Amino acid sequence: MEPEPNKPAIPISIAREQELIRLLMTFLFTGILFMLLPGTFLGVWNLFAISSAQSATSVPAAWMQAHGHAQLFGWIGSFILGIGFYSIPNLRRVSAWSFWDGWLIWSLWTIGVTVRWLSDVYLWQWRVLLPLSATLELLAVVPFFARSVQGHRLQKKFKDGSGAWALLVVAGTVGLIVAMLFNAFECFRLAAAGASPAFPPEFNGRFLILSIWAFPVPIAWGFTARWMPVFLGLKPLRSKLIIAALAVNIIGIVAAFAQSLLPCAILLLAGAICMVCALRIFESADKPAKIQGVHKSFPLFLRIAYVWLMIASLFAVWAAIEPSAAGIGGAGRHALTVGYLMTMVFSVGPRMLPAFLGKKKLFSERLMFFALLLTNVGCLIRVSSETLAYQHYASWAWAFLPVSATMELTGVVIFTINMIGTFLQPPLLTPATSKCGAARPVQDAI
C-alpha cells in the first residue's frame, strides 16, 4: 500500500513498526503472566503438596496438566506467536490497521488458554469450557499459520541462505497445529464421555511428546540456527545435518503414537545429537561472542541449555526402558522444559527482545545472570530430587522439591522484573528518529 498523498513515508513506516511493537509487547506480557501465575506459581503449589504428602499422586492430575498447559502454551506459546507474527516477512508493507488479525490471534489464544486453566483447576462447567478452550486455541493458530505462509510467499528469497533455520520454524508451527488438533479431539471426547477434564495418562504421555518435541523444540533449534552463529561466533552450520535431525525427530514423534516408546526415545536422542553437531555449539568458536548489552555469561548459559537438551533426551530413553517409573519421565520433561527451553528464553530473550521492542538496552545485566543461575540450580535440584524421591531411592529427597520450586520461582520473578523494566524504557523509534531514508525494521539492525 502506498503512503497517503502529502504524508512522508518515514512517519508512516515508523507508525507501522510501533503498532507491531505494541502487539509484540502484548504477547510477551501475556506470556510472562502465564509463566508467573498459573504456570510457575501453581507448579510451586503442587510441589509443596507433593513434598508434604511424599506422594506424586497427592495432587489431582487436572491440576498438574493445568500447570503444564499454562507453561507450555500460555507462556512459550504466547512468546512464539508474538515473535512469529512480528517477524513475518513483508508485514510492514501493509498499513497499521491491517494488523487486526494479530490482535484477533492474541485474543483467541489468551482466552483459550485461560479457559483451559480455569476448567482444569476449578472444574466448573468443564464439559463446556474444555472443548471451548480447545476450539479457541485452534482458531488462533490456523490464521497465524496462514498469515505466516502468505508472508513468506510474498518474500522472493530467503536472506543469507536461511532455508534450514526457516524450515525448523515452519516445522515447529505445523507441530503446534497438529498438537492443537489432538488437543481438540481429546477435549471433545472427554467432554462427551470423560469423568474429569484430565487427559488419561497414556494419551497425555504421547500428547506431551508431540506438544514439546514437535512445537517449541524445533523452533528453539531454528532460533539457535538463525542467530547464535553470529552471537556466539560459531563455525558455519551443517545445513544437511539440520534437516536430517529434523527428519529423525519427526519419525521419533510418529513412533510415540505407534506405541513404540523406546524407539521413539532413541530417535529423539539421535535427533538431538544430530542437531548439536549441526549447530556446532560445543565446538571452539571462530569469532568472539557478541555480548554487548547482556551479561557476559550469555554464551555459557546458551551451551548449558543444550547440555540440558541432552540430559532430557537421555532421561527419555531411561523412562522408556522403565515405563512405570513416573519420576524419571517427569524429571526428564522438567529438564527439557525448564532446563532447555526456559534457559533458552532467559538467555536469548534479553539479547533479542530489547532490539525487537525498539528499546535502548536490557534493564539489568545482573538480573539476567541471577535469573539464569537460580532457574538452572533449581532445575538441577528438581531433576535430581524428583528422580530420587519418586523412585523411592532416598526419602530425604522429598524435602528438596520445595527448595527447587522456590529457586525456580525466584528466577522467574527476577526475569519478569527485568523484562518489565525493559518494556518501560523509552523507545528508540519515534517519528523524529531519522532524517534520511525509510525506517528500517528493528530486527534487521540486530
C-alpha positions in Angstrom: 0.0 0.0 0.0 1.4 3.4 -1.0 1.7 6.2 1.6 -1.2 8.7 1.5 -0.6 11.9 -0.5 1.3 14.7 1.2 2.4 12.4 4.0 6.0 11.4 4.3 7.0 7.8 4.1 9.1 7.7 7.3 6.4 8.6 9.9 4.0 6.0 8.2 6.7 3.3 8.3 7.5 4.1 11.9 3.8 4.1 12.9 3.6 0.6 11.4 6.6 -0.5 13.4 5.2 1.0 16.6 1.9 -0.8 16.1 3.8 -4.1 15.6 5.9 -3.4 18.7 2.7 -2.8 20.8 1.3 -6.1 19.5 4.5 -7.9 20.3 4.7 -6.4 23.8 1.1 -7.5 24.5 2.0 -11.1 23.5 5.2 -11.0 25.6 3.5 -9.5 28.7 0.7 -12.1 28.4 3.2 -14.9 28.2 5.0 -13.6 31.3 1.7 -13.5 33.3 1.0 -17.1 32.3 4.6 -18.1 33.2 4.5 -16.4 36.6 0.9 -17.1 37.9 -0.9 -20.1 36.5 2.3 -21.7 35.3 5.2 -21.4 37.9 3.1 -20.4 40.9 0.7 -23.3 40.5 3.7 -25.6 39.9 5.3 -24.5 43.2 2.0 -25.1 45.0 1.8 -28.6 43.5 5.3 -29.4 44.6 4.8 -28.3 48.2 1.7 -30.5 48.3 3.6 -33.5 46.8 6.6 -33.0 49.1 4.4 -32.8 52.2 2.5 -36.0 51.3 5.6 -37.6 49.9 3.4 -38.9 47.0 3.3 -37.9 43.4 -0.4 -38.7 43.3 -1.3 -36.3 46.1 -2.2 -33.6 43.6 -5.1 -34.1 41.1 -3.9 -34.9 37.5 -6.0 -32.0 36.2 -4.1 -29.5 38.3 -0.7 -30.9 37.0 -2.0 -30.6 33.5 -3.3 -27.1 34.1 0.2 -26.1 35.2 1.8 -27.7 32.2 -0.7 -26.2 29.7 -0.2 -22.7 31.1 3.6 -23.1 30.9 3.9 -24.7 27.5 1.1 -22.9 25.6 0.3 -19.9 27.8 3.9 -18.8 28.3 6.1 -20.3 25.5 3.2 -20.3 23.0 2.4 -16.6 23.6 6.1 -15.7 23.2 6.5 -17.7 19.9 3.2 -16.5 18.4 4.1 -12.8 19.2 7.7 -13.0 17.9 6.5 -15.1 14.9 3.9 -12.6 13.9 6.3 -9.7 14.4 8.9 -11.5 12.2 6.6 -12.3 9.2 8.3 -11.1 6.0 6.8 -8.1 4.3 4.3 -7.5 7.1 5.5 -3.9 7.2 4.3 -3.3 3.6 0.7 -3.1 4.8 -0.9 -0.3 6.8 -1.0 -0.4 10.6 -4.8 -1.1 10.7 -4.1 -4.4 8.8 -2.6 -5.9 12.0 -6.2 -6.6 13.3 -5.6 -10.4 12.7 -2.6 -10.2 15.1 -4.9 -8.8 17.8 -7.5 -11.5 16.9 -4.9 -14.2 17.3 -3.8 -12.8 20.7 -7.4 -12.6 21.9 -8.4 -16.1 20.9 -5.2 -17.6 22.2 -5.3 -15.8 25.6 -8.9 -16.6 26.2 -8.5 -20.2 25.1 -5.5 -20.9 27.4 -7.2 -19.1 30.3 -10.4 -21.0 29.9 -8.4 -24.3 29.8 -6.7 -23.4 33.1 -10.0 -22.5 34.8 -11.7 -25.7 33.7 -8.8 -27.9 34.9 -8.4 -26.1 38.3 -11.9 -25.3 39.3 -13.9 -28.0 37.3 -16.8 -25.5 36.9 -18.8 -26.4 33.8 -15.7 -28.1 32.5 -17.7 -30.2 29.9 -18.4 -26.9 28.2 -15.3 -24.9 28.9 -12.8 -27.7 28.0 -13.9 -28.0 24.3 -14.4 -24.3 24.1 -10.8 -23.7 25.1 -9.5 -26.2 22.6 -11.7 -24.5 19.8 -10.4 -21.0 20.6 -6.7 -22.2 20.7 -7.2 -23.9 17.3 -8.9 -20.9 15.8 -5.9 -18.8 16.9 -3.1 -21.0 15.4 -4.8 -21.5 12.0 -4.8 -17.8 10.9 -1.3 -17.4 12.4 -0.1 -20.2 10.1 -2.0 -18.8 7.1 -0.6 -15.3 7.7 2.9 -16.7 8.0 2.7 -18.7 4.8 1.3 -15.7 3.0 4.2 -13.5 4.3 6.8 -16.0 3.2 5.3 -16.4 -0.2 5.5 -12.7 -0.7 9.2 -12.8 0.1 11.1 -13.6 -3.1 14.0 -15.3 -1.4 15.5 -16.0 2.0 18.2 -13.8 3.1 21.6 -15.2 3.9 20.7 -18.7 2.7 18.4 -19.2 5.7 16.4 -22.1 4.4 17.5 -24.6 7.1 16.5 -22.4 10.1 13.3 -21.3 8.4 12.4 -25.0 7.8 12.8 -25.7 11.5 10.5 -22.8 12.4 7.9 -23.8 9.9 8.0 -27.4 11.2 7.5 -26.2 14.7 4.5 -24.1 13.6 3.0 -27.2 11.9 3.7 -29.1 15.0 1.7 -26.6 17.0 -1.3 -27.0 14.7 -1.1 -30.8 14.9 -0.8 -30.6 18.7 -3.9 -28.3 18.8 -5.8 -30.8 16.7 -5.0 -33.7 19.0 -5.8 -31.4 22.0 -9.2 -30.5 20.5 -10.0 -34.2 19.7 -9.3 -35.3 23.3 -11.1 -32.3 24.9 -14.3 -33.0 22.9 -14.0 -36.7 23.7 -13.7 -36.1 27.4 -16.5 -33.5 27.4 -18.8 -36.2 25.9 -17.7 -39.2 27.9 -15.0 -38.5 30.3 -15.1 -38.5 34.1 -12.8 -35.5 34.5 -11.0 -32.9 32.4 -7.7 -34.6 32.9 -6.2 -36.4 29.9 -5.8 -40.1 30.5 -2.1 -41.0 31.4 -1.4 -43.0 28.2 -2.8 -40.3 25.9 -1.2 -37.5 27.9 2.3 -39.0 27.7 2.1 -39.1 23.9 0.5 -35.7 23.7 3.3 -34.2 25.8 5.9 -35.8 23.4 4.0 -34.2 20.5 3.5 -30.8 22.2 7.1 -30.4 23.3 9.2 -32.1 20.7 7.1 -31.0 17.7 6.5 -27.4 18.7 8.9 -25.5 20.9 12.0 -27.7 20.4 12.2 -27.3 16.6 11.5 -23.6 16.9 14.3 -23.3 19.6 16.6 -25.1 17.2 15.6 -22.7 14.4 16.2 -19.6 16.5 19.6 -21.0 17.5 20.5 -21.7 13.9 19.3 -18.2 12.9 21.0 -16.0 15.5 23.6 -18.0 17.6 26.3 -18.4 14.9 26.6 -14.6 14.9 26.1 -14.0 18.6 28.4 -16.9 19.7 30.8 -16.7 16.8 30.2 -20.3 15.9 31.6 -22.1 12.9 29.3 -22.4 9.8 26.3 -24.6 10.3 25.9 -28.1 8.8 22.7 -27.5 7.0 22.2 -31.0 5.7 22.6 -32.4 9.2 20.0 -29.9 10.5 17.5 -31.3 8.0 18.5 -34.9 9.0 18.0 -34.0 12.7 14.5 -32.7 12.0 13.6 -35.8 10.0 14.7 -38.1 12.7 12.8 -36.0 15.3 9.6 -36.3 13.3 10.0 -40.0 12.9 10.5 -40.3 16.7 7.3 -38.4 17.4 5.4 -40.7 15.0 6.9 -43.7 16.7 5.4 -42.5 20.0 1.9 -42.6 18.6 2.6 -46.1 17.2 3.1 -47.1 20.8 6.8 -47.7 20.3 8.1 -45.6 23.2 11.7 -47.0 23.3 12.3 -46.5 19.6 10.7 -43.0 19.9 13.1 -42.1 22.8 16.2 -43.4 20.9 15.2 -41.4 17.8 14.6 -38.2 19.8 18.1 -38.7 21.4 19.6 -39.3 17.9 17.9 -36.2 16.6 19.1 -34.1 19.5 22.7 -35.3 18.9 22.5 -34.6 15.2 21.2 -31.0 16.0 24.0 -30.3 18.5 26.6 -31.5 15.9 24.9 -29.4 13.1 24.8 -26.3 15.3 28.4 -26.9 16.4 27.5 -25.2 19.6 30.1 -27.1 21.7 32.9 -26.6 19.2 35.5 -23.9 19.6 34.2 -20.6 18.2 35.6 -18.9 15.1 35.0 -15.4 16.4 34.5 -13.7 19.8 30.9 -13.8 21.2 28.8 -10.6 20.9 27.8 -10.0 24.5 27.2 -6.2 24.4 24.0 -5.4 26.2 23.8 -8.7 28.1 25.6 -10.4 30.9 29.0 -11.9 30.0 27.7 -15.4 31.0 25.3 -15.4 27.9 27.5 -17.8 25.8 27.9 -20.2 28.8 24.2 -20.5 29.5 23.4 -21.0 25.8 25.6 -24.0 25.9 24.2 -25.1 29.2 20.8 -25.2 27.6 22.0 -27.7 25.1 23.5 -29.8 27.9 20.0 -29.9 29.4 18.7 -31.0 26.0 21.0 -34.0 26.0 20.1 -34.8 29.6 16.4 -34.7 28.8 16.9 -36.9 25.8 18.8 -39.5 27.9 16.1 -39.4 30.6 13.5 -40.1 27.9 15.4 -43.3 27.0 15.6 -44.3 30.6 11.9 -43.6 31.1 11.1 -45.7 28.1 13.1 -48.6 29.5 11.3 -48.3 32.8 7.8 -47.1 31.8 6.4 -47.4 35.3 8.9 -45.0 36.8 6.9 -41.8 36.8 9.8 -39.8 38.5 12.2 -40.5 35.7 9.8 -39.3 33.0 8.8 -36.3 34.9 12.4 -35.3 35.7 13.2 -35.7 32.0 10.3 -33.4 31.0 11.4 -30.8 33.6 15.0 -31.0 32.2 13.5 -30.3 28.8 11.0 -27.6 29.6 12.9 -25.7 32.3 16.5 -26.7 31.7 16.5 -26.4 28.0 13.5 -24.2 26.9 13.5 -21.8 29.9 17.3 -21.3 29.8 17.0 -20.6 26.1 14.3 -18.0 26.7 16.1 -16.4 29.6 19.3 -16.2 27.5 18.0 -15.3 24.1 15.2 -13.1 25.3 17.4 -10.4 27.0 19.6 -10.5 23.9 16.9 -10.1 21.3 13.8 -8.5 22.8 15.2 -5.0 23.5 16.1 -4.8 19.8 12.7 -6.2 18.8 10.9 -3.7 21.1 12.9 -0.7 20.0 14.4 -0.2 23.4 17.8 1.2 24.3 19.1 -1.8 26.2 18.3 -4.5 28.7 17.1 -3.1 32.0 19.7 -5.1 34.0 22.5 -7.5 33.0 22.9 -8.6 36.6 19.3 -9.6 36.9 19.7 -11.6 33.7 22.5 -13.6 35.3 20.7 -14.2 38.6 17.5 -15.4 36.8 19.5 -17.9 34.8 21.6 -19.0 37.8 18.6 -19.6 40.0 16.5 -21.4 37.5 19.3 -23.7 36.4 20.3 -24.5 40.0 16.7 -25.0 40.9 16.2 -27.3 37.8 19.3 -29.3 38.8 17.9 -29.9 42.3 14.4 -30.7 40.9 15.6 -33.2 38.4 17.9 -34.9 40.9 15.4 -34.9 43.8 12.4 -36.0 41.7 14.4 -39.0 40.4 15.5 -40.0 43.9 12.2 -39.3 45.7 9.6 -40.6 43.2 11.5 -43.8 42.7 12.0 -44.2 46.5 15.7 -44.2 46.2 16.1 -41.7 49.0 13.3 -40.4 51.3 15.2 -37.2 52.2 14.9 -36.1 48.5 11.3 -35.2 49.1 12.3 -32.2 51.2 14.3 -30.7 48.3 11.4 -30.4 45.9 10.0 -27.2 47.5 13.6 -25.8 47.6 13.9 -26.4 43.8 10.5 -24.9 43.2 11.3 -21.8 45.3 14.5 -21.2 43.5 12.9 -21.5 40.1 10.0 -19.2 41.1 12.6 -16.6 42.3 14.4 -16.9 39.0 11.1 -16.4 37.1 10.2 -13.3 39.2 13.7 -11.8 38.6 13.3 -12.4 34.8 9.8 -10.8 35.0 11.2 -7.7 36.7 14.0 -7.4 34.2 11.6 -7.7 31.3 9.1 -5.3 32.7 11.9 -2.8 33.4 13.0 -3.2 29.7 9.4 -2.8 28.5 9.1 0.5 30.4 12.2 2.1 28.9 11.5 4.9 26.3 11.5 3.7 22.7 14.3 4.5 20.2 11.8 4.6 17.3 9.9 7.9 17.0 8.8 9.9 14.0 11.7 12.2 14.5 14.3 9.4 14.7 15.5 9.6 11.1 16.0 12.4 8.6 17.2 10.3 5.7 15.8 7.1 4.2 12.9 5.0 5.3 12.7 3.5 8.7 14.3 0.0 8.9 12.6 -2.9 10.7 14.1 -3.2 14.1 15.2 -6.8 13.7 17.2 -6.0 10.6 19.6 -4.0 12.8 20.3 -6.8 15.2 
